[in-house]
Amino acid sequence: MLSPPRPSEQRNPRVSAADLAPDASPVRVTLAGCREEWRWFVFSVLGATGYGVLTVLTASVIGGLVADVVTPAVREGELTGAMAWQVAWQLGGVVFLNVIAVIVRRIAAGITYNNLIASTRRRVTRAYQDLPMRWHQVHPSGRLLSHANSDVETIWNIFQPLPMALGVAIMLLFGFVSIFLVDVVLGFVALVVFPLLIVINYWFQIVMRRRVEASQAARAQVSTVADESFDGALVVKALGRADSETARLTRSAEELRDANIRLGRTEGIFDPMTNALPTLGSLAVVVVGAERVASGSITAADVVQVAYLFSLLAWPVRAFGWILFSLPQVAIGWKRVKPILDDAADLPPRRREASLPEGPLELRARGVSFTYEDADAPALTGVDLEVPAGGSLAVVGATGSGKSTLAQVLVGLTPPTAGVVEVGGHDIGGVANREERVALATQDAFVFNESSEENVALGRSDLGRGEVDHALDVAHAATFVEALPHGRDEALGERGSRLSGGQRQRIALARVIAGKPGLVVLDDSTSAIDPAVEGDILTSLRSATEGSTTVIVAHRRSSILLADRVVYLENGRVAASGRHDELMAGHPGYAALLSAYEVEEAEGAAPDAADVNDGDGDDADASHAEAEGGRA
Ligand SMILES: Nc1ncnc2c1ncn2[C@@H]1O[C@H](COP(=O)(O)OP(=O)(O)OP(=O)(O)O)[C@@H](O)[C@H]1O
């Protein structure tokens, strides 16, 4: 259950919070945070200690100055320059040092807090990268966003008041010692008041834990619904579903509001109680102190001094309140974030040792099956296929027949539940340079809000400008990119919103071309491109990528004809394979599907298996029934 450690963690396995279980106590998580950022944390505690000591010292200095300077000056009716200097340098010196201590505390605490957030966020986002598509398919992206943002911050928020609280703890200690030195009975009054405060804080911690948990869950829900809603804005608007979508968002926003109101109400009850307790303590000091003065045990000045110390301690007590408020949040944030790190750590160790060579790669799938989590029927069953190096294969099938699933399995993004995919003679799961040598382009071409150059290179520093430009040319993207006001340097908008669907697909194809992969899988990635241009791009793609092996998931006859061979899928099984003309002549289901595509292409919808019930009625009907069952 350990997360993959960073090199520094390997040297000292105790430094990381990642070893703790999701239900680890908040104190343990906090201590792990202290260890992880111990250098800056020590600085912040030194600053806080300085602040605590110097604040108490300020009181003594003021007392000393009143006795040594102010009282003689008042008595003699004159304040000499030397006296004024003494006040200035003593008081100014202590205040100056206190300011330095506060600056050190704040800066070091800020760095500790932000470093912890950054390292945990790095681990979470790394886990997102490592976790397979299967995992992502069952975790909504809005929720993942909320885990990486607010939940990570929730874990470490305690580090904002923590150094301060440690500093005031020292103040508190000094205060207690001073009170006991003045009078033991009044010291016992303090010993009753402050534990009482701790009991109330403990009760608060228990109540708050539930409230904070509910609020965090409601926040994550709002984030999930909002993310989905913004993503589907076009559909919502086009179908006039704005009202129902607003109602859905309103519902989760109201749940968040209610959860936060409950949270605020509890906090509202707690706050006056912590404020009132030290005041009640001061009252107790006055009452008990009056008795002690009457019995001659202490002087009135002693009572005033202790009452003053009680008021000094009132503020530190609030700082402990913040700490106790943050403690339940630590546990809640950790409980939400740690399972993600564990999911990534529980992945079987990658034995990615094989290295794929340059040039086209042979592709072979043997007995490949795949079943989605929670699905009743497998999406792929016993798929066998073979594409020689430099060859091409079209994958054809009705909606839901398993084409996209097969595409993801072939490129190694989704490990098969049975069988094996071999690329260049190696099991794709064991290939170290898979990302460089194998590429997938999908119908939903994702474009980042960066320049076209950056979108094509996608962080690959080995790609020169010339290679990027060439890829844009081959993908027929150069013309529209040049037409942008700042040409190739122009940002393409969020998710490529400044481009049409076909233009986005061309950028995505340029990305594939620039990488010169040995195996390219195109999952309907040219669907929005004009058929004539598509043919041109695919032909250029094969020569531009030095004849890489190509798998094309295609609907159009023109795209299918570009491939050497065709695999026809029905309900996740290979129903037929061979050359296009062989399948047209020998498999009525295939021929019917292609005609149905051509009829329906104008309407922009892919046909279902039922639509291709032509000449092979029983087979198609059975397929449809199975497909319906499989998708249930
Ligand atoms: N994330 C998922 N969870 C559960 N089942 C899924 C998931 N994705 C796809 N499926 C199911 O797996 C089967 C194959 O889906 P797949 O997307 O591979 O079909 P496809 O042939 O690519 O369809 P299309 O042509 O519509 O893109 C379908 O029955 C589908 O409902």
Ligand as a Chemical Component Dictionary entry (heavy atoms), coordinates in Angstrom:
data_LIG
# 
_chem_comp.id                   LIG 
_chem_comp.type                 NON-POLYMER 
_chem_comp.pdbx_formal_charge   0 
_chem_comp.three_letter_code    LIG 
# 
loop_
_chem_comp_atom.comp_id 
_chem_comp_atom.atom_id 
_chem_comp_atom.alt_atom_id 
_chem_comp_atom.type_symbol 
_chem_comp_atom.charge 
_chem_comp_atom.model_Cartn_x 
_chem_comp_atom.model_Cartn_y 
_chem_comp_atom.model_Cartn_z 
_chem_comp_atom.pdbx_ordinal 
LIG N1  N1  N 0 -16.559 2.959  -19.776 1  
LIG C1  C1  C 0 -17.375 1.970  -20.069 2  
LIG N2  N2  N 0 -17.970 1.267  -19.098 3  
LIG C2  C2  C 0 -18.799 0.244  -19.362 4  
LIG N3  N3  N 0 -19.081 -0.160 -20.617 5  
LIG C3  C3  C 0 -18.526 0.503  -21.633 6  
LIG C4  C4  C 0 -17.645 1.597  -21.432 7  
LIG N4  N4  N 0 -17.247 2.061  -22.626 8  
LIG C5  C5  C 0 -17.844 1.283  -23.570 9  
LIG N5  N5  N 0 -18.613 0.352  -22.964 10 
LIG C6  C6  C 0 -19.391 -0.683 -23.635 11 
LIG O1  O1  O 0 -18.498 -1.516 -24.349 12 
LIG C7  C7  C 0 -19.046 -1.847 -25.610 13 
LIG C8  C8  C 0 -18.080 -1.435 -26.724 14 
LIG O2  O2  O 0 -17.957 -0.023 -26.701 15 
LIG P1  P1  P 0 -17.030 0.734  -27.739 16 
LIG O3  O3  O 0 -16.996 2.179  -27.356 17 
LIG O4  O4  O 0 -15.741 0.032  -27.823 18 
LIG O5  O5  O 0 -17.837 0.541  -29.080 19 
LIG P2  P2  P 0 -17.567 1.208  -30.512 20 
LIG O6  O6  O 0 -17.674 0.111  -31.491 21 
LIG O7  O7  O 0 -16.337 1.998  -30.499 22 
LIG O8  O8  O 0 -18.824 2.162  -30.621 23 
LIG P3  P3  P 0 -18.943 3.525  -31.492 24 
LIG O9  O9  O 0 -18.877 3.162  -32.922 25 
LIG O10 O10 O 0 -20.297 3.996  -31.113 26 
LIG O11 O11 O 0 -17.854 4.424  -31.016 27 
LIG C9  C9  C 0 -20.402 -1.181 -25.694 28 
LIG O12 O12 O 0 -21.376 -2.122 -25.335 29 
LIG C10 C10 C 0 -20.326 -0.099 -24.650 30 
LIG O13 O13 O 0 -21.602 0.137  -24.101 31 
# 
loop_
_chem_comp_bond.comp_id 
_chem_comp_bond.atom_id_1 
_chem_comp_bond.atom_id_2 
_chem_comp_bond.value_order 
_chem_comp_bond.pdbx_ordinal 
LIG N1  C1  SING 1  
LIG C1  N2  SING 2  
LIG C1  C4  DOUB 3  
LIG N2  C2  DOUB 4  
LIG C2  N3  SING 5  
LIG N3  C3  DOUB 6  
LIG C3  C4  SING 7  
LIG C3  N5  SING 8  
LIG C4  N4  SING 9  
LIG N4  C5  DOUB 10 
LIG C5  N5  SING 11 
LIG N5  C6  SING 12 
LIG C6  O1  SING 13 
LIG C6  C10 SING 14 
LIG O1  C7  SING 15 
LIG C7  C8  SING 16 
LIG C7  C9  SING 17 
LIG C8  O2  SING 18 
LIG O2  P1  SING 19 
LIG P1  O3  DOUB 20 
LIG P1  O4  SING 21 
LIG P1  O5  SING 22 
LIG O5  P2  SING 23 
LIG P2  O6  DOUB 24 
LIG P2  O7  SING 25 
LIG P2  O8  SING 26 
LIG O8  P3  SING 27 
LIG P3  O9  DOUB 28 
LIG P3  O10 SING 29 
LIG P3  O11 SING 30 
LIG C9  O12 SING 31 
LIG C9  C10 SING 32 
LIG C10 O13 SING 33 
# 
